[in-house]
Amino acid sequence: MFFLKYYPVRIKNVREQQKADRQTVWNFKDGKEFEQVARMTAGYMSVRFGKRTNEIVFSCVPASSADKNELRYKNFSEKVCELTGAINGYNHVKVSGKRDSIHKRYVRDNVNNVQTIDFDEHFFKGKRIVIFDDVITRGVSYGNYANRLEQFGADVLGGIFLAKTAYKV
């Protein structure tokens, strides 16, 4: 489930609304507009899961560094969980090091940055999880994250995405 279409800058023939949606994604990534996105996310979760929302762990696919992860997801996760009653998984996933952003990885031939994600495996065992990621393009980051959680015995119910990358207007 995604809320917006995200057109990369190289797609030139986009309308004003599509430019505004792109800016919303950028603002969210910069730690701004998290309340607006939290309200959209909480609204969807409440409709989709109803009273069961308070039994669900809300967990975000980590950003490319610890600093970016905190900027992007700490307050956002708290707000989503405040609005829905979901269990906040933010403090149970720690990011160290950094990796290149997905869109920058394909520009270079080699990657020198290494990111480590440490999970509180015991916390996730047996929990029902909803995963959030800001932008889904091919689903690789989401899929890898979901697989890791399932290795710990979690039940991943699905993903919510602020935007999905689109190339055709």
Backbone hydrogen bonds, N-H to C=O, Kabsch-Sander energy under -0.5 kcal/mol:
donor,donor_aa,acceptor,acceptor_aa,energy
3,F,161,F,-1.4
3,F,162,L,-0.6
4,L,162,L,-1.9
6,Y,164,K,-2.9
7,Y,5,K,-0.6
11,I,8,P,-2.2
12,K,10,R,-0.9
14,V,12,K,-0.8
19,K,15,R,-1.9
20,A,16,E,-2.5
21,D,17,Q,-2.4
22,R,18,Q,-2.0
23,Q,19,K,-2.2
24,T,20,A,-2.1
25,V,21,D,-2.0
26,W,22,R,-2.3
27,N,23,Q,-3.1
28,F,24,T,-2.5
29,K,25,V,-2.4
30,D,26,W,-1.4
31,G,28,F,-2.1
32,K,27,N,-2.8
37,V,33,E,-1.9
38,A,34,F,-2.6
39,R,35,E,-2.3
40,M,36,Q,-1.9
41,T,37,V,-2.6
42,A,38,A,-3.0
43,G,39,R,-2.3
44,Y,40,M,-2.1
45,M,41,T,-2.7
46,S,42,A,-2.7
47,V,43,G,-1.9
48,R,44,Y,-3.0
49,F,45,M,-3.0
50,G,45,M,-0.5
50,G,46,S,-1.3
52,R,49,F,-1.8
53,T,50,G,-1.7
54,N,51,K,-0.8
55,E,52,R,-2.2
56,I,53,T,-1.7
57,V,128,R,-3.2
58,F,87,I,-3.2
59,S,57,V,-0.6
59,S,130,V,-2.5
61,V,132,F,-2.7
66,A,97,G,-0.7
69,N,65,S,-2.6
70,E,66,A,-2.4
71,L,67,D,-2.5
72,R,68,K,-2.6
73,Y,69,N,-2.8
74,K,69,N,-0.5
74,K,70,E,-1.6
75,N,70,E,-0.5
77,S,73,Y,-2.8
78,E,74,K,-2.0
79,K,75,N,-2.4
80,V,76,F,-2.6
81,C,77,S,-2.4
82,E,78,E,-2.2
83,L,79,K,-2.4
84,T,80,V,-1.8
85,G,81,C,-2.5
87,I,56,I,-3.1
89,G,58,F,-2.6
89,G,87,I,-0.6
92,H,89,G,-1.7
93,V,90,Y,-1.4
94,K,118,D,-3.0
96,S,116,T,-2.6
98,K,114,V,-1.2
99,R,64,S,-2.3
104,K,101,S,-1.2
105,R,101,S,-1.4
105,R,102,I,-0.7
106,Y,102,I,-0.7
107,V,104,K,-1.1
108,R,104,K,-0.9
112,N,110,N,-0.5
116,T,96,S,-3.0
118,D,94,K,-2.9
118,D,116,T,-0.5
119,F,117,I,-0.5
120,D,92,H,-2.3
121,E,119,F,-1.5
123,F,120,D,-0.6
124,F,120,D,-1.5
125,K,121,E,-1.4
126,G,153,G,-1.4
127,K,124,F,-2.1
128,R,55,E,-0.6
129,I,127,K,-0.5
129,I,155,D,-2.7
130,V,57,V,-2.8
131,I,158,G,-2.4
132,F,59,S,-2.1
133,D,160,I,-2.0
136,I,163,A,-2.4
143,G,139,G,-2.7
144,N,140,V,-2.7
145,Y,141,S,-2.4
146,A,142,Y,-2.9
147,N,143,G,-2.4
148,R,144,N,-2.1
149,L,145,Y,-2.2
150,E,146,A,-2.4
151,Q,147,N,-1.8
152,F,148,R,-0.9
152,F,149,L,-0.8
153,G,150,E,-1.4
154,A,149,L,-2.0
155,D,127,K,-3.3
156,V,154,A,-0.7
157,L,129,I,-3.3
157,L,155,D,-0.6
158,G,129,I,-0.7
160,I,131,I,-2.7
161,F,1,M,-2.7
162,L,133,D,-1.4
163,A,134,D,-2.1
164,K,4,L,-2.1
165,T,136,I,-2.5
166,A,6,Y,-2.8
